[in-house]
């Protein structure tokens, strides 16, 4: 069996990202992938401003004056016009322009006023409570890098820079269908030996949360001509084709036969649990990913193998998984030989430590354990059983699974 790391590396190294670019309004760009670096068109903040409601002054004046005289005010959007002279100060509000001749601000709670005179009740330092011009970004400084997935916080930043529109990559188009005479569409009665097609719905949901365009071809009967027609159509209409099931050693269906005819596909056995069988390769005009048929295996291999491949194809900057150490609350069964992504629920215990507990049976067909979980318990390939109280690595679920 291939190790997980080698399989992922081989898949990622073979795909080439070449998405098209389009310009779109910032307000519509949530979830899209940035297609070019963005540099600040101005200083941020664009002027030195107060960080507090209080009084603006020149710090050096305090060595010569017992009190300062208020000579005007600076409000947000209505700056003080003129220069503040020695022995003077300005009433100022948060976000207002720091007047010429001032270099510091004191909070209004730290002064005593007597008419127009202000006496300081706290020690001060030059530059306090001031947001200097260009303190966050200077004009021309790199703000966001190409490949960033636009989030609400990115939209806030770009709006503050005045960016009305940005360049983004066109989203991937992913075709998905299921094969198997045992599968039944939702809403239809099932007979002996049949099951509802759940994998397709799970994968479509994960793809939608990643902001890809999904073409759902439904359930394809176990007929070589129909399967070949579905693959041909998907290859013509999509960047990526994903199926689940039909890629295991000994599978008695036509999927592998058709794939070997239409493309260059490798059938892997990966040292991962759940999710040992996996197919990866190319049709003439698209990338193909064949996931295991068991529901949890399909979800895990999509999340840990297919998703990184899709993200590279979409132009996203690669990111590494964030692993954290947690204390396991109950024993975990494991045999050495495969990397395992067991399902767990992580929380903070009474001692303030991160702890995790198994969500129950780890069978690859038991979706309930996935629904009860909020993280993977990541157990290395050669790891054996884990006793309660031992430290393990966990990975909180990514957005597509949350």
N, C-alpha and C positions, 0 to 999 in steps of 0.2 A: 504493500500500500504506500502511496505517496503521503508524505507528511503534509499537514495543513499549510505550513509556511511555504513549502516548495510548490504545491499546487496553486496557491494564490499568487506567488511570484511568477510562475510560468504564465498564468492567465493574464496578469497585469502587464507583463513585459511584451506580450504578443499583440495587445490591442493598441491602436493608434487613435488619438483623439483629433477629429477634424470637423467639429460642429460649425454651422454657419452662424453669422452674427447679424443681429437686428437691433435697432434702436427702439426703446420703449419708454413711456412716461414712468418716472420714479414711483408714482403712486400705484402703478400696476405691476411693479417688478418683484414683489414678494416671492421668494422661493426660486428665483431665476439665478443663473450663474453669470457673474460679471465677466465680460469678454475683454476688458482692457484695464490696465492700472489706472487709478484715479489719483490725481495730484490736487492738492488744495489750491483753489484759484485765489485765495486771499489768506490773510492772517486770521487765526482763530484764537482768542476773540479778536475782532477787527480793530479794537481800541482798548486801552487800559480801562478797566471798570471796577466798580466796587463789588465786593463779595458779600457785603453786609449793609443793613440800614444803619447809618451813623453819621460821622463827620470826617471829611477829607481834609488833610493838612500836610504840611511839610515837616518831617520828623525832626530836622535840625532846629526848627523854631522852638522846640520845647526846652532847649538849653538856655534860652534867653527870655522866655515868657512864662508867667505863672498861669495865664489863661489865654485863650485865643478868641478872637471876635468873629462871629458868624457874619459873612458878607454876601451870602447868596445861597442858592440851592441848585443841585443837579439831580434831575429825575430821569428815569428810563425813558428815552425818546425825546427828552427835553434837556440837553446839556447846559451847563453854566457857560455863558459867553464872557470871556475875559480871562484875566490872570489873577491868581490868588497871591497877594503880597505877604511879606513877613508879618507874623503876628495874627494872620487871618486864617479862617477855616470855612468850609462850605458844608452845609447840610446836604447829605447825599443818600440816595436810595440804592438798593441792590440792583446791579446791572447798569447803573448810570455811568456816564463817561467820567473818568477821573480828571478834574480840571487841571489846566496848565499851572504849574507851581506847586502841585500836591504830589506826594509820593506814597502816602499811607492813609489808612482809614481806621477809625476806632469805632467799635460798636456803641450804639446809643445807650445801651445798658451800663456802659463803663464810664459815663461822663455825668457831670453835674452842671446844670444850666442855670444862669442868672441873667435873664433878659437875653441880650445878644452875646453874653460871655459864656464860654465853655471851659470848665475845669476837668482835667482828666483824673479818673479814680483808679487807673490801672497803668502798669508799665507798658510801654509801647516799643516796637521795633520797626525800623524802616521797611516799607513794603508790605506791612501786615494788612490782611483783609483786602488785597488787591489782586485782581486777575490781570496780569500784564498782557499787553498786545502781543499776539503770536505765541502765547505761553503753551497752548495745546498743539497747534500746528502753525508753522510758518508758510507763507505763500510759496508754492512749488514743492512742498514736502509730500512724500507718498502717504496717502491716506488709506486706500484699500487696494489689495493686489488682485490681479486677474485670477479667476477661478474661485473667488469668494461667493458663497451662496447668500443671496441678499435676505437678511432677516429684518424684523421691525427695528432693531437698534441700528442697523446699517442705514435704513431709510431715514431715521432721525438724523444721523450724522450727515448724510448726503444732502438732506433738505436744509440743514444748517449752513451748508456750503453753497446753497442756491442751485443745486443740480436738478433741473426740471426733468431731464431725460438722461438715460445711461445706455451704454452698449451692453447687450447680454447675448449669450449663446442661445440658439434655438433649442428647445427641449428635445430630448430623445423621444423617438416613437418606438414603443415596445409592443410586439404582438404576442399574444398568449392564448393557448388553447389546451384542452385536456383530451386525452385519448383513452379509450377503454369502454367496452360494452357493459362493464359493471357499473359505470357512472350514470347517475340520474340527475337531471336538472332540478333545481329547487322548485317547489310547488307541485311536483309530480309524485304520484305514489311509487313506493319502491317495492320490489318483489324479492323473493328469496335470492340471496347472493349479490344483491345490488346495494350500492351506497350512494349517498349524495356527494356531489362534486364540491368539496370544500376548499381544496388547494387553490383552485383558480380564483375563488373569491378572496382568499387570503393574499395571494400574490398581487392581484389587482389593487387591493387596498394598500399594500406596501408600496407599490409603484406610484399610486396616486399621492401618497404622503411625500414621496420624493419628487413630485412635480413633473413626472413624465407623462407623455401622451400614450394612452393605452388603447390598443385595438384588441377587442375580445372576440375571438372566433368560436367561443362556446366549446361544446363537446364534439369530438370527431370520432365516428364509429371505427371499430377495428377492421378497417378495409384499406389495403395498400393504396389503391387509387385515391381514396378520399384523404388519407393521410398525406400522400404526396401532393395532392392539390392544395391542402391546407398549408404545407410547408412552402410551396411555390408562391402562393398568394402572400404569405407572411414575409417571405424573403423580398418580394417586390415592394411591399408597402411599409416595412419597418426597418429600423436600424438594428434592432435586437429581437430575437425570437426566443421565448422561454416556454418550456413545457415542464411538467412534473410527472414522474413515473416512466417506466419503459426503458430505463437506462441501466438496470441491474444485470449482473451476470445471470444468464438463464431465463431472462424475461421472454415469455412466449407471446410476443406481439410483434408488430411490424415497424415500430418506430425506429429502432436501430437500423433495420434493413433499409428503410427509406433515407435516413440520415447519411448512411455510408454511400448511398447512390448520389445524393444531391450535394454533399459537401465534404469538407475535411474536418472530421470530428474525432476527438479522442475520448475514450470512455475510461474514466479514472475510478480507482478505489482509493479513497482518502482515509487516512487514519484519524477520523473524527467521529465522535458520537454525540448526538445523532447526526446521520447524514453521510454514510460511507460512499454510496454510488453517486457519481456526478459525470456529466458529459459537458465538454467544452470544445468549441471550435468555430468553424465558419461555413456558412452557406455562401453562395456566389456573391451576394450583396449585403450580407448581414452577419452579425455575431450570433452564435447559438449557445444557449445554456440549458442543459437538461438536468433538472433537479430530482431528488428522490421522491418516491410516491407517498411515503408516510407523512402525515400533516406536519408534525413538529420538525421532522428532518427537512422538509421543504422550506419551512420558515427559517430555520437556523442556517441552512446552506445559502438561502437567498441573502440573509442578513450578513453572513460572514464571508461569502465568496462572490455571489452575483452582484451585490450592491457596490463593492469596491470597483468591480469591472465597469458597471454602469456609470459610476461617478467619474471614472477616468474618461470614458467615452463622451460624457456630457461636458467635459472641460473643467471639472472641479479640481481644486487642489487637494491632494491626498492628505488624509489625516490619520493619526494613529489612535488605536483604542485606548481609553483611559481606564487603567486597571487600578483598583484600590484593595487594600488589605482589610479583611474582616474576620471576625471570630465566628466559627461555625457553631450553631447552637445544638445541632443533632448530628449523629454519625452519618457519613456518606459512604455508600458502597461504590467501589470502582475497581476494575481490573486494569493492570498495566497494559499498554499497547496502543491506546488511542487517546488523543486529546479529547476531553469531554467538556461540553457546554451544558452543565446541569442547570435546571431552573431553580431559582431561589428568590426569597423575599428578604431584602436588606432593610435594616432600620438601625436607629441608635439606641443602645441599651441604657440601663439606669446608670451605668458608670461613664456614659458619654462615649463609649466605644462603638464603632461600626460592627454590627453583627449581622449574620445571615442564617436563614433556615431554609431547608429544602421544602419545595412546595409539593412533595409527595412522589409518587411513582414517576420514574423518568422514561417510561415507555415512549417510543417515537410516534405512537399513534394517539397519545393522550393529550389533547389540546387543552384540557382543563388545567393541567399543571402549568402551561404557558400563560393562561389567563390569570392565574393566581400569583404569578411571578412579576418582579420588577427588575430582575437582573439575571445574568449568567453567573454561575459559579464555575470558574475556569480552572479545570484540573489538568495539569500537564500530562503528556503522553505516557510517561513512565510512573506516574503517581498511582499508588494503591489506595486502599481504604483510608478514610479520614475520620479521626475520632472527634467527638464533641470537645470544644475548647481549643482546637487547633486553628491556626491562621490559614486562610485561603485567599486567593485572588478573586475578586468579583468585577464584573463589568455591567454597569447599569444599562438598561435597554436603550437603544438608539430611538430617534423620533419615529422611524417607520414602524417600530414594534410597540411603541408606548401608546 
